[in-house]
Amino acid sequence: MKKLQVAIFISGRGSNLESLIQSSFKKKSLVEVQTVISNNFKAKGLVIAKKNKIPSIYSIPNKNFEKKAMKYLKNVDIICLAGFMKVLDSKFVTKWRSRLINIHPSYLPAFKGLKAQDQAIKAKASYSGCSVHYVNSQIDSGEIILQKKVQILMKDNTESLSKKILIEEHKVYPRALQMVAKKLLSSQKIR
């Protein structure tokens, strides 16, 4: 069975990258991580990619990022944003519609944008969570693929909530990626 080729865009430590790579190694996986692209040449995730023998790893600065990234995406079917801290331009997002996904550390539509965990703590919310969604031209507003709630306890602070959410992200993101791959394979919306 043909596996869909995945590119993962990162900016930082790569913990979600690691969970996506490990999930792709499973026998029943519908995807293979083909390339990792970062807009930060110091991203720790690049080391994780190399350690896991991802064949193509690139670091591209933010200036003209989308244009430069396109040359590495010729055989890619799905792009995952995993801690990628750059807003992609609308032309790029439109080109990859229904094949560009992101994970966000809140139970969307609540707490969009940066510092979502801090927003949840300050709002005294009873829960937050994580959401995998399709990327569109609005920040954290695309169609939701999969979510997981995380209870916020009175003793929680931004750091403890972030840790609880990250544990769930590592479970939810690989499952959501498999769901997207299955949908693309069944609809033949692959390159």
N, CA and C of each residue as an Amber inpcrd file, in Angstrom:
protein
   573
   0.8390000  -1.1830000   0.0000000   0.0000000   0.0000000   0.0000000
   0.8850000   1.2480000   0.0000000   0.5260000   2.1920000  -0.8410000
   1.2630000   3.4480000  -0.9300000   1.0390000   4.2770000   0.3290000
   2.1310000   4.7580000   0.9000000   2.0280000   5.6510000   2.0490000
   2.0930000   7.0850000   1.5500000   1.2740000   7.9350000   2.1500000
   1.3140000   9.3480000   1.8020000   2.5640000   9.9760000   2.3990000
   3.1460000  10.8840000   1.6540000   4.3820000  11.5500000   2.0580000
   4.0470000  12.8200000   2.8370000   4.7210000  12.9810000   3.9690000
   4.4370000  14.0850000   4.8830000   5.6660000  14.9690000   5.0610000
   5.4260000  16.2720000   5.0550000   6.4400000  17.2540000   5.4410000
   5.9810000  17.8440000   6.7680000   6.9150000  18.0260000   7.6830000
   6.5880000  18.6150000   8.9780000   7.3760000  19.9060000   9.1140000
   6.6450000  21.0010000   9.3680000   7.2600000  22.3090000   9.5710000
   7.3910000  22.5400000  11.0700000   8.5860000  22.9270000  11.5150000
   8.8400000  23.1580000  12.9350000   9.5760000  24.4790000  13.1350000
   9.5570000  24.9430000  14.3820000  10.3560000  26.1090000  14.7690000
  11.1430000  25.8670000  16.0390000  10.7800000  24.8420000  16.8100000
  11.3710000  24.7000000  18.1330000  11.8390000  23.3140000  18.4970000
  11.4000000  22.8750000  19.6780000  11.9730000  21.6800000  20.2990000
  11.5950000  20.3680000  19.6320000  10.4710000  20.3100000  18.9410000
  10.1540000  19.1230000  18.1550000   9.4740000  17.9810000  18.8850000
   8.8060000  18.2470000  20.0040000   8.1740000  17.1360000  20.7210000
   7.0170000  16.5380000  19.9200000   6.2200000  17.3660000  19.2650000
   5.1640000  16.8200000  18.4000000   5.7560000  16.1790000  17.1520000
   6.8510000  16.7150000  16.6610000   7.5710000  16.1000000  15.5480000
   7.9310000  14.6650000  15.9050000   8.4880000  14.4720000  17.0870000
   8.8890000  13.1350000  17.5520000   7.6920000  12.1840000  17.5650000
   6.5570000  12.6360000  18.0880000   5.3870000  11.7460000  18.1500000
   4.8600000  11.4210000  16.7530000   4.9110000  12.3730000  15.8290000
   4.4720000  12.1090000  14.4490000   5.4110000  11.1260000  13.7490000
   6.7120000  11.2900000  13.9580000   7.6830000  10.3790000  13.3450000
   7.4940000   8.9610000  13.8860000   7.4150000   8.8320000  15.2170000
   7.2710000   7.5050000  15.8150000   5.9860000   6.8160000  15.3560000
   4.9170000   7.5790000  15.2440000   3.6520000   7.0250000  14.7580000
   3.7690000   6.5470000  13.3150000   4.5470000   7.2760000  12.5040000
   4.6930000   6.9010000  11.0880000   5.4470000   5.5870000  10.9160000
   6.2260000   5.1900000  11.9130000   6.9770000   3.9340000  11.8460000
   6.1060000   2.7090000  12.1120000   4.8990000   2.9270000  12.6250000
   4.0160000   1.7960000  12.9370000   3.5770000   1.0990000  11.6510000
   3.3990000  -0.2020000  11.7530000   3.0900000  -1.0400000  10.5960000
   1.8450000  -0.5620000   9.8350000   0.8070000  -0.1580000  10.5500000
  -0.4560000   0.2250000   9.9050000  -0.5230000   1.6980000   9.5180000
   0.5680000   2.4230000   9.6820000   0.5790000   3.8420000   9.3550000
   0.3250000   4.0560000   7.8610000  -0.4410000   5.0920000   7.5710000
  -0.7430000   5.4590000   6.1810000   0.2110000   6.5290000   5.6600000
   1.1460000   6.9530000   6.5090000   2.0410000   8.0510000   6.1390000
   3.5050000   7.7050000   6.3850000   4.3450000   8.4570000   5.6970000
   5.7920000   8.3910000   5.8910000   6.2950000   9.8300000   5.9440000
   7.0950000  10.1430000   6.9580000   7.6460000  11.4910000   7.0660000
   8.8080000  11.5870000   6.0870000   8.6120000  12.4150000   5.0720000
   9.6040000  12.5530000   4.0120000  10.6210000  13.6480000   4.3040000
  10.1430000  14.7330000   4.9000000  11.0290000  15.8720000   5.1050000
  10.6030000  16.6780000   6.3220000  11.5650000  17.3360000   6.9210000
  11.3190000  18.2610000   8.0210000  11.9040000  19.5970000   7.5980000
  11.0960000  20.6320000   7.7370000  11.5260000  21.9740000   7.3460000
  11.3350000  22.9050000   8.5400000  12.3590000  23.6880000   8.8220000
  12.2990000  24.6190000   9.9420000  12.6020000  26.0320000   9.4700000
  11.9950000  26.9950000  10.1410000  12.3360000  28.3920000   9.8880000
  13.3320000  28.8990000  10.9350000  13.8760000  27.9570000  11.7020000
  14.8340000  28.2890000  12.7560000  15.9700000  27.2730000  12.7010000
  17.1470000  27.6920000  12.2550000  18.2470000  26.7350000  12.0880000
  18.7380000  26.1770000  13.4180000  18.3190000  26.7820000  14.5450000
  18.6960000  26.2810000  15.8720000  17.6170000  25.3810000  16.4810000
  16.5580000  25.0890000  15.7470000  15.4570000  24.2820000  16.2840000
  15.9580000  22.9060000  16.7140000  15.6640000  22.5350000  17.9420000
  16.0740000  21.2370000  18.4620000  15.4120000  20.0970000  17.6960000
  14.2750000  20.3800000  17.0870000  13.5810000  19.3690000  16.2970000
  14.3910000  18.8630000  15.1110000  15.3010000  19.6800000  14.5940000
  16.1580000  19.2400000  13.4860000  17.0590000  18.0880000  13.9210000
  17.4820000  18.1180000  15.1820000  18.2960000  17.0250000  15.7320000
  17.4500000  15.7530000  15.8420000  16.2100000  15.9030000  16.2700000
  15.2900000  14.7560000  16.3700000  15.0810000  14.1340000  14.9910000
  14.8810000  14.9680000  13.9790000  14.6910000  14.4580000  12.6110000
  15.9120000  13.6780000  12.1540000  17.0790000  14.2320000  12.3950000
  18.3270000  13.5710000  11.9910000  18.4950000  12.2450000  12.7280000
  18.2130000  12.2410000  14.0260000  18.3190000  11.0320000  14.8490000
  17.4010000   9.9220000  14.3170000  16.2410000  10.3220000  13.7900000
  15.2660000   9.3570000  13.2670000  15.4540000   9.0650000  11.7800000
  16.5750000   9.5370000  11.2370000  16.9600000   9.2650000   9.8510000
  15.9200000   9.7230000   8.8190000  15.3470000  10.8990000   9.0770000
  14.4730000  11.5110000   8.0820000  15.3970000  11.9600000   6.9550000
  15.1260000  11.5320000   5.7280000  16.0920000  11.7550000   4.6460000
  16.3530000  13.1990000   4.2610000  15.3950000  14.0750000   4.4030000
  15.5800000  15.4600000   3.9710000  15.2370000  16.4100000   5.1030000
  16.1950000  17.2100000   5.5000000  15.9990000  18.1820000   6.5640000
  16.5030000  19.5240000   6.0610000  15.6690000  20.5480000   6.1630000
  16.0280000  21.8580000   5.6350000  15.7360000  22.9470000   6.6500000
  16.5590000  23.9620000   6.6560000  16.3230000  25.1440000   7.4580000
  16.2160000  26.3200000   6.5040000  15.0700000  26.9700000   6.5220000
  14.7920000  28.0710000   5.5990000  14.4030000  29.2960000   6.4260000
  15.0780000  30.4170000   6.2580000  14.6960000  31.6190000   7.0120000
  13.3050000  32.1210000   6.5960000  12.7150000  32.9730000   7.4330000
  11.3460000  33.4500000   7.1830000  11.1820000  34.2200000   5.8740000
  12.2170000  34.9170000   5.4320000  12.1000000  35.7170000   4.2090000
  11.8890000  34.7860000   3.0140000  10.7780000  34.9790000   2.3130000
  10.4030000  34.1450000   1.1650000  10.3070000  32.6520000   1.5240000
   9.9240000  32.3820000   2.7690000   9.8760000  31.0000000   3.2510000
   9.0260000  30.1050000   2.3420000   7.8070000  30.5340000   2.0560000
   6.8810000  29.6900000   1.2880000   7.4410000  29.3490000  -0.0940000
   7.9790000  30.3480000  -0.7600000   8.5360000  30.1340000  -2.1010000
   9.7040000  29.1460000  -2.0470000  10.5740000  29.3250000  -1.0840000
  11.7340000  28.4470000  -0.9480000  11.3240000  27.0380000  -0.5180000
  10.3140000  26.9350000   0.3410000   9.8590000  25.6200000   0.8160000
   9.2450000  24.7910000  -0.3100000   8.5770000  25.4580000  -1.2480000
   7.8810000  24.7370000  -2.3220000   8.7970000  23.7980000  -3.0920000
  10.0480000  24.1390000  -3.2550000  10.9400000  23.2640000  -4.0300000
  11.2250000  21.9520000  -3.3060000  10.9670000  21.8960000  -1.9980000
  11.1770000  20.6630000  -1.2350000   9.8750000  19.8720000  -1.0310000
   8.7880000  20.3550000  -1.6030000   7.4760000  19.7440000  -1.3500000
   6.8890000  19.0620000  -2.5800000   7.6950000  18.8070000  -3.5890000
   7.1940000  18.2560000  -4.8550000   6.4670000  16.9250000  -4.7040000
   6.9500000  16.0380000  -3.8430000   6.3300000  14.7270000  -3.6740000
   5.5620000  14.5980000  -2.3650000   5.2740000  15.7270000  -1.7360000
   4.5920000  15.7290000  -0.4430000   3.0820000  15.7630000  -0.6440000
   2.3740000  14.9790000   0.1770000   0.9100000  14.9170000   0.1240000
   0.2600000  15.7310000   1.2390000   0.8990000  15.7770000   2.4150000
   0.3330000  16.4440000   3.5920000   1.4440000  17.2370000   4.2800000
   1.0950000  18.4240000   4.7580000   2.0220000  19.2100000   5.5790000
   1.4370000  19.3180000   6.9790000   2.2610000  19.0100000   7.9870000
   1.8860000  19.1750000   9.3910000   2.6910000  20.3250000   9.9760000
   2.0090000  21.2440000  10.6120000   2.6870000  22.3040000  11.3490000
   2.7780000  21.8310000  12.7950000   3.9830000  21.7280000  13.3080000
   4.1920000  21.2060000  14.6610000   5.0750000  22.1840000  15.4330000
   4.4280000  23.1100000  16.1130000   5.1850000  24.1460000  16.8060000
   5.8450000  25.0910000  15.8260000   5.1960000  25.2960000  14.7000000
   5.7290000  26.1680000  13.6590000   5.2400000  27.5800000  13.9230000
   6.1680000  28.4920000  14.1870000   5.8180000  29.8300000  14.6540000
   5.9250000  30.8900000  13.5560000   5.2790000  30.6100000  12.4410000
   5.2100000  31.5800000  11.3500000   3.8340000  31.4640000  10.7250000
   3.2140000  32.5910000  10.4370000   1.9390000  32.5860000   9.7280000
   2.2490000  32.4550000   8.2400000   1.7120000  31.4230000   7.6230000
   1.9540000  31.1850000   6.1980000   1.0810000  32.1010000   5.3550000
   1.5980000  32.5110000   4.2000000   0.8160000  33.4320000   3.3690000
  -0.3910000  32.7190000   2.7610000  -1.4140000  33.5070000   2.4270000
  -2.7050000  32.9540000   1.9820000  -2.5880000  32.1620000   0.6830000
  -1.6870000  32.5330000  -0.1920000  -1.4970000  31.7970000  -1.4530000
  -1.0170000  30.3650000  -1.1620000  -0.0770000  30.2490000  -0.2590000
   0.4520000  28.9390000   0.1330000  -0.6500000  28.1090000   0.7970000
  -1.3750000  28.7150000   1.7190000  -2.4600000  28.0280000   2.4370000
  -3.5190000  27.5350000   1.4590000  -3.8920000  28.3550000   0.4980000
  -4.8880000  27.9630000  -0.4960000  -4.3870000  26.7960000  -1.3330000
  -3.1430000  26.8320000  -1.7440000  -2.5640000  25.7510000  -2.5530000
  -2.6270000  24.4140000  -1.8210000  -2.4390000  24.4230000  -0.5010000
  -2.3910000  23.1920000   0.2890000  -3.7040000  22.9000000   1.0270000
  -4.7720000  23.5790000   0.6320000  -6.0700000  23.3930000   1.2960000
  -6.4340000  21.9120000   1.4160000  -6.9000000  21.5130000   2.5570000
  -7.2990000  20.1490000   2.9330000  -6.1060000  19.1970000   3.0580000
  -4.8870000  19.7350000   2.9510000  -3.6790000  18.9140000   3.1190000
  -2.6560000  19.6050000   4.0200000  -3.0910000  20.6550000   4.7120000
  -2.2370000  21.4310000   5.6040000  -2.9180000  21.4770000   6.9700000
  -2.2640000  20.8560000   7.9840000  -2.8930000  20.7670000   9.2980000
  -1.9640000  21.3110000  10.3820000  -2.5760000  21.6630000  11.5060000
  -1.8550000  22.2710000  12.6130000  -2.4050000  21.7320000  13.9270000
  -1.5720000  21.7480000  14.9520000  -2.0520000  21.4510000  16.3020000
  -1.9350000  22.7210000  17.1300000  -2.9770000  22.9630000  17.9400000
  -3.0140000  24.1710000  18.7760000  -3.3050000  23.7650000  20.2200000
  -2.6060000  24.3670000  21.1970000  -2.7660000  23.9610000  22.5920000
  -3.9570000  24.6010000  23.3070000  -5.1420000  24.4590000  22.7110000
  -6.3830000  24.8420000  23.4010000  -7.5220000  24.0600000  22.7690000
  -8.6320000  24.0630000  23.4610000  -9.8370000  23.4170000  22.9390000
 -10.5680000  24.4750000  22.1160000 -10.1820000  24.5650000  20.8430000
 -10.7500000  25.5880000  19.9590000 -12.2670000  25.4490000  19.8800000
 -12.9850000  26.5530000  19.7190000 -12.5060000  27.8620000  19.2810000
 -11.9800000  28.7730000  20.3920000 -11.9040000  28.2760000  21.6230000
 -11.4010000  29.1150000  22.7180000  -9.8850000  29.2730000  22.6290000
  -9.4040000  30.4240000  23.0120000  -7.9840000  30.7050000  23.2150000
  -7.1250000  30.4900000  21.9700000  -7.4660000  31.2130000  20.9300000
  -6.6870000  31.1730000  19.6850000  -5.4040000  31.9800000  19.8500000
  -4.4530000  31.7310000  18.9540000  -3.2320000  32.5360000  18.9170000
  -2.2000000  32.1120000  19.9380000  -1.2920000  33.0310000  20.2140000
  -0.1610000  32.7540000  21.1090000  -0.5770000  32.6570000  22.5700000
   0.2040000  31.9070000  23.3340000   0.0350000  31.7750000  24.7830000
  -1.3670000  31.3060000  25.1640000  -1.8530000  30.2960000  24.4610000
  -3.2110000  29.7900000  24.6960000  -3.3840000  29.2640000  26.1200000
  -2.3590000  28.6040000  26.6520000  -2.4590000  28.0670000  28.0080000
  -2.5640000  29.2020000  29.0260000  -1.7840000  30.2400000  28.8160000
  -1.8270000  31.4150000  29.6870000  -3.2070000  32.0780000  29.6070000
  -3.7490000  32.1580000  28.3980000  -5.0920000  32.7250000  28.2210000
  -6.1240000  31.9340000  29.0260000  -6.0180000  30.6020000  28.9800000
  -6.9750000  29.7460000  29.6950000  -6.8740000  29.9330000  31.2010000
  -5.6440000  30.0150000  31.7210000  -5.4410000  30.2240000  33.1620000
  -6.0140000  31.5770000  33.5820000  -5.7000000  32.6160000  32.8160000
  -6.1810000  33.9590000  33.1550000  -7.6970000  34.0640000  33.0880000
  -8.3310000  33.2850000  32.1860000  -9.7880000  33.3000000  32.0570000
 -10.4680000  32.4470000  33.1270000  -9.6650000  31.7380000  33.9390000
 -10.1830000  30.8360000  34.9700000 -11.1260000  29.7900000  34.3630000
 -10.7350000  29.2960000  33.1930000 -11.5220000  28.2730000  32.5000000
 -11.4530000  26.9580000  33.2750000 -12.4810000  26.1390000  33.1640000
 -12.4830000  24.8500000  33.8580000 -11.7960000  23.7670000  33.0280000
 -11.6560000  24.0350000  31.7340000 -10.9280000  23.0880000  30.8800000
 -10.3200000  23.8220000  29.7000000  -9.3350000  23.1980000  29.1220000
  -8.7590000  23.6300000  27.8630000  -8.4970000  22.3480000  27.0910000
  -7.3610000  22.2370000  26.4280000  -7.0760000  21.0030000  25.7090000
  -6.2030000  21.2610000  24.5030000  -6.3980000  20.4170000  23.4900000
  -5.6580000  20.5980000  22.2520000  -6.5790000  20.2860000  21.0770000
  -6.2710000  20.9000000  19.9590000  -7.0890000  20.7570000  18.7560000
  -6.1900000  20.6260000  17.5390000  -6.4780000  19.6300000  16.7080000
  -5.8330000  19.5280000  15.4030000  -6.8600000  20.0500000  14.4060000
  -6.4100000  20.9640000  13.5520000  -7.3380000  21.5900000  12.6150000
  -6.6670000  21.8220000  11.2630000  -7.5130000  21.9270000  10.2370000
  -6.9980000  22.3370000   8.9320000  -6.6120000  23.8020000   9.0230000
  -5.5870000  24.1800000   8.2890000  -5.1350000  25.5690000   8.2910000
  -5.8900000  26.3240000   7.2000000  -6.4090000  27.4860000   7.5650000
  -7.0050000  28.3970000   6.5870000  -6.3610000  29.7730000   6.7800000
  -6.9270000  30.7770000   6.1690000  -6.2870000  32.0940000   6.2080000
  -6.4620000  32.8260000   7.5390000  -7.2650000  32.3080000   8.4420000
  -7.4610000  32.9070000   9.7690000  -6.6650000  32.1040000  10.7970000
  -6.1550000  32.7570000  11.8070000  -5.3660000  32.0800000  12.8480000
  -6.2520000  31.1090000  13.6400000  -5.8440000  29.8410000  13.6580000
  -6.5090000  28.7970000  14.4590000  -8.0180000  28.7460000  14.2500000
  -8.4490000  28.8960000  13.0050000  -9.8800000  28.9450000  12.7010000
 -10.3340000  27.8990000  11.6980000  -9.4400000  27.0430000  11.2420000
  -9.8170000  26.0390000  10.2500000 -10.6790000  24.9390000  10.8540000
 -11.2770000  24.1560000   9.9800000 -12.1330000  23.0430000  10.4020000
 -11.3640000  22.1200000  11.3420000 -12.0200000  21.7690000  12.4480000
 -11.3790000  20.9210000  13.4580000 -11.4410000  19.4640000  13.0210000
 -10.3120000  18.7830000  13.1590000 -10.1970000  17.3680000  12.8080000
 -10.3820000  16.4990000  14.0470000  -9.7060000  16.8640000  15.1310000
  -9.7490000  16.0700000  16.3620000  -9.3630000  16.9600000  17.5350000
 -10.0250000  16.7370000  18.6840000  -9.7410000  17.5240000  19.8840000
  -9.7030000  16.6260000  21.1110000  -9.0660000  17.1260000  22.1560000
  -9.0550000  16.4370000  23.4480000  -9.1200000  17.4900000  24.5410000
 -10.0740000  17.3120000  25.4660000 -10.1950000  18.2350000  26.5900000
  -9.2150000  17.8580000  27.6970000  -8.7390000  18.8820000  28.3930000
  -7.8850000  18.7150000  29.5600000  -8.4760000  19.5760000  30.6670000
  -8.7410000  18.9620000  31.8140000  -9.3100000  19.6900000  32.9420000
  -8.2630000  20.6240000  33.5460000  -8.6980000  21.8250000  33.8780000
  -7.8180000  22.7790000  34.5630000  -8.1860000  22.7600000  36.0420000
  -7.2220000  22.3900000  36.8740000  -7.4400000  22.3300000  38.3110000
  -7.0680000  23.6690000  38.9520000  -7.5870000  23.9000000  40.1340000
  -7.2990000  25.1480000  40.8480000  -5.7920000  25.3460000  41.0470000
  -5.0600000  24.2490000  41.2410000  -3.6220000  24.3420000  41.4970000
  -2.8040000  24.5510000  40.2230000  -3.4290000  24.4110000  39.0500000
  -2.6970000  24.5390000  37.7830000  -2.2210000  25.9620000  37.5310000
  -1.0630000  26.0350000  36.9130000  -0.5550000  27.2990000  36.3950000
  -0.2460000  27.0690000  34.9140000   0.2880000  28.0640000  34.2450000
   0.5590000  27.9350000  32.8100000   1.4830000  26.7620000  32.5280000
   2.5110000  26.5920000  33.3460000   3.4800000  25.5170000  33.1260000
   2.8550000  24.1330000  33.3020000   2.1050000  23.9400000  34.3750000
   1.5110000  22.6120000  34.6150000   0.4360000  22.2990000  33.5810000
  -0.3410000  23.3030000  33.1920000  -1.3580000  23.0930000  32.1560000
  -0.6920000  22.7650000  30.8190000   0.3760000  23.4660000  30.4940000
   1.0980000  23.2040000  29.2440000   1.5900000  21.7600000  29.1880000
   2.1150000  21.2550000  30.3010000   2.6040000  19.8730000  30.3520000
   1.4670000  18.8800000  30.1320000   0.3180000  19.1210000  30.7740000
  -0.8320000  18.2090000  30.6180000  -1.3420000  18.2130000  29.1780000
  -1.3910000  19.3870000  28.5800000  -1.8670000  19.4940000  27.1980000
  -0.8910000  18.8110000  26.2510000   0.4020000  19.0000000  26.4670000
   1.4080000  18.4040000  25.5900000   1.3170000  16.8750000  25.5770000
   1.0420000  16.2730000  26.7140000   0.8630000  14.8140000  26.7750000
  -0.2560000  14.3890000  25.8300000  -1.3450000  15.1340000  25.8320000
  -2.4840000  14.7990000  24.9580000  -2.1690000  15.1030000  23.4930000
  -1.4260000  16.1810000  23.2450000  -1.0400000  16.5080000  21.8650000
  -0.2960000  15.3490000  21.2220000   0.5840000  14.7240000  21.9860000
   1.3860000  13.6220000  21.4490000   0.5430000  12.4120000  21.0680000
  -0.6470000  12.2950000  21.6260000  -1.5760000  11.2160000  21.2670000
  -2.4960000  11.6460000  20.1240000  -2.9950000  12.8700000  20.2170000
  -4.0230000  13.3560000  19.2890000  -3.4660000  13.6450000  17.8940000
  -2.3000000  14.2650000  17.8110000  -1.7870000  14.6780000  16.4970000
  -1.5280000  13.4850000  15.5690000  -0.8570000  12.4240000  16.0340000
  -0.6770000  11.2780000  15.1440000  -2.0000000  10.6510000  14.6860000
  -2.9740000  10.5760000  15.6020000  -4.2900000  10.0270000  15.2100000
  -4.9560000  10.8980000  14.1560000  -4.8900000  12.2040000  14.3520000
  -5.5020000  13.1210000  13.3850000  -4.8210000  13.0210000  12.0230000
  -3.5010000  12.9030000  12.0180000  -2.7740000  12.7660000  10.7540000
  -3.2220000  11.5080000  10.0180000  -3.3970000  10.4160000  10.7350000
  -3.8690000   9.1780000  10.0990000  -5.2820000   9.3690000   9.5440000
  -6.1260000  10.0980000  10.2550000  -7.4860000  10.3770000   9.7820000
  -7.4610000  11.1720000   8.4750000  -6.6150000  12.1860000   8.4250000
  -6.4950000  13.0070000   7.2210000  -5.9710000  12.1660000   6.0580000
  -4.9720000  11.3330000   6.3280000  -4.4190000  10.4700000   5.2790000
  -5.4740000   9.5140000   4.7480000  -6.2400000   8.9210000   5.6370000
  -7.3020000   7.9880000   5.2280000  -8.3380000   8.6940000   4.3530000
  -8.6950000   9.8870000   4.7490000  -9.6640000  10.6830000   3.9850000
  -9.1210000  11.0170000   2.5860000  -7.8560000  11.4200000   2.5230000
  -7.2430000  11.7460000   1.2380000  -7.1400000  10.5080000   0.3380000
  -6.7460000   9.3970000   0.9240000  -6.6340000   8.1520000   0.1430000
  -7.9870000   7.7010000  -0.3790000  -9.0220000   7.8230000   0.4490000
 -10.3560000   7.3770000   0.0030000 -10.9570000   8.3080000  -1.0370000
 -10.5580000   9.5780000  -1.0080000 -11.0940000  10.5300000  -1.9970000
 -10.1610000  10.7230000  -3.1690000  -8.9970000  10.0620000  -3.1080000
  -7.9710000  10.1780000  -4.1630000  -7.4960000  11.6120000  -4.3570000
  -7.4850000  12.4140000  -3.2790000  -6.9870000  13.7950000  -3.3490000
  -5.5050000  13.8420000  -3.0440000  -4.7640000  13.0060000  -3.7030000
  -3.3200000  12.9860000  -3.5060000  -2.6410000  13.4200000  -4.7780000
  -1.4100000  13.8120000  -4.6510000  -0.6610000  14.3100000  -5.8130000
  -0.2920000  13.1700000  -6.7300000
